[in-house]
Amino acid sequence: MYQYNYADQTLVEERVAQFRDQTERFLAGELPEDQFLPLRLQNGLYIQRYAPMLRIAIPYGLLASYQLRKLAEITRKYDRGYGHFTTRTNIQLNWPKLEEVPDILAELASVQMHAIQTSGNCIRNTTTDPYAGIHQEEIADPRPYCEIIRQWSTFHPEFAFLPRKFKIAVIGTANDRAATQVHDVGLHLKTNEAGEIGFEVLVGGGLGRTPVIGKVINEFLPRQHLLSYLDAILRVYNLHGRRDNKFKARIKILVESMGGPAFAKLVDAEWEAHTRDGALTLTDENFATASSFFSEPDYVAFDALQAQSDLQQQLNADKDFANWYNQNTVAHKVSGYRAVVISLKAGLVDGSYVPSGDVNEQQMDALADLSDKYSFGELRGTYQQNLVFADVQTDHLYELWQQLTELNLARANINTLTDMIVCPGWDYCSLANATTYNIAEQIEKQFDDLDYLYDLGEIRLNMSGCMNACAHHHTGDIGILGVDKKGEHWYQISLGGNSSSDAKIGKILGKAVPADDVATTLQKILDVYLELRASNDNDVELFTDLVDRVGIAPFKEKVYG
């Protein structure tokens, strides 16, 4: 992973000192709230319903074990002993004290971490596939390009005060595991007929009040032009984006209003006039340097057939382990290795609901130790609010599973209904209209049978507490949106969304249902699926395919009669 150089470290430490002075002046009454607001946002600090919230950057989801140990230490010392992983693979602290935030930032800087540009109207954390660099189907590793974008965009003076926040995602496989089509810019690594590497460029995706799927504006951008073309996109957005209405300020509104082809022409004109073949043009040396930060670990060569035989015996002997292996591990490009998905969707533990994406300080310390032992000292965050050990030997899987089980981190529910993306909602967020955790707990109690979940197959359930859609409810197979009705919390349900390669926005089923009826409403929806899905000896129709085939009418009839 990328390691700070002297300039990086100095820059981050100087930012900490600046913010310490700004915070002290604000607390002393010398700096007005309206002036402190943009300063704290530039350092990842929000004021939520009950306390500040600090969002810490984890660039493209990659986290070293020593950094996770520091996060555990920070949560013990300055917070309430846990952190919350988000869909942008960042981590949030929900209870820091304002006067101690500079101390937290100083601690983060000591392990090459920061909270810069995790909020505000700037280019946010670039995200990617959690299996980057290890997936068999990958055209090229997207992480070096993410790092190039990170270095270019951090502290970029022209893009520090955009009309609104701006998000970029990069993938290297045909299968989209980073929701690129609902980003301001999505970059898909491609090769042309000559075997050269470039990007398909999508612009104008986004969710929130106006959900939109991004539009292709360049089918093949040679990779040397990555930054100059991105720069042209941002220039056009800066020049033409709405600044008079924050609800219409995202680039998706600009692209929708003028159309993809017209926007592409503006970008091409800006590119040709100002940035193409200029100082931002990348060289082979640039790519080689970026790639050097992500060299392959020292994989062990061993008898793969014997390892597979031993693994099969363990799978045959232990059904729980077999379930976990089937649900929570992913094929690796290197024979004898698997990627392991660590479920941060424990559900009910000792009768209490554990929120999606939450990890306590004991688990952080233990995961840091396990990553050192089993996965070369690195972890990765995922868009689905889980974590990944990318490089685990197959002969270590059983013992790793046993240790994760003891930590309540081995629930075999990845890609099932209970692998829910859930925002904190009303319990924390000052923007939320409704609670989410109580509804997630209700769903967990209703659907607690793993065999039933496996029979349902892959279903993505996303739940947001307001129209800002931080949990991407629009793109869930089943989406739940909390709404306020005269002080009561109700829940609107949508079906048929998708954030992967065939991304689409779900359709609203009908009127919102009261809080007490959400789980039973989901049961009716799933009953329709089980009744209508097609099957044969080899395959069962997925939920998403059934909704595509029959529409939402049968579900609507069952729910509303």
Secondary structure, DSSP 8 states (H G I E B T S, - for coil): -----HHHHHHHHHHHHHHHHHHHHHHTT-S-HHHHHHHHHTTTEEE-SSSEEEEE--GGGEEEHHHHHHHHHHHHHHSSSEEEE-TTS-EEES---GGGHHHHHHHHHTTT---TTSSSSSB---EE-TTTTT-TT-SS-SHHHHHHHHHHHTT-GGGSS-SS-B-EEEESSSS-SS-GGGSSEEEEEEE-TT--EEEEEEE--B-TTS-B--EEEEEEEEGGGHHHHHHHHHHHHHHHS--S-GGG-SHHHHHHHH-HHHHHHHHHHHIIIIITTSTT---HHHHHHHHHTT---------HHHHHHHHHHHHHH-HHHHHHHHHHEEE-SSTTEEEEEE----EEETTEEE-TTEEEHHHHHHHHHHHHHHSTTEEEE-TTS-EEEEEEEGGGHHHHHHHHHHTT---S-TTSTTS-EE--GGGT-TT-SS--HHHHHHHHHHS--HHHHHHH----EEEESSTT-TT-GGGSSEEEEEEEETTEEEEEEEE--B-STT-B--EE-SS-EEGGGHHHHHHHHHHHHHHH--B-SS-B--HHHHHHHH-SHHHHHHHH-
